[in-house]
């Protein structure tokens, strides 16, 4: 009887070891699920970025207004009939700390 209990106990411990620590264990499954969730978040972020880029491409294909706005913002371009004003703030003098 003690031999059977000993064998069953040894079998139980071997199965527990395999369940918790061997290849395909619960710990490995937990880590894989965590990695899958992180990759899913990364994929979702990339999909959102792609949607924004697709919308921007579509805007650029559709009209000149989007192209003009992009040229004005990114390249500082102006139209022929417009006047460009650049306001330059004076730098404070060497001893002037903004006190008046």
Secondary structure, DSSP 8 states (H G I E B T S, - for coil): -HHHHHHHHHHHHHHHHHHHTSTT-HHHHHHHHHHHHHHHHHHHHHHHHHHHHHHHHHHHHH-HHHHHHHIIIII----TT------------TT--S--
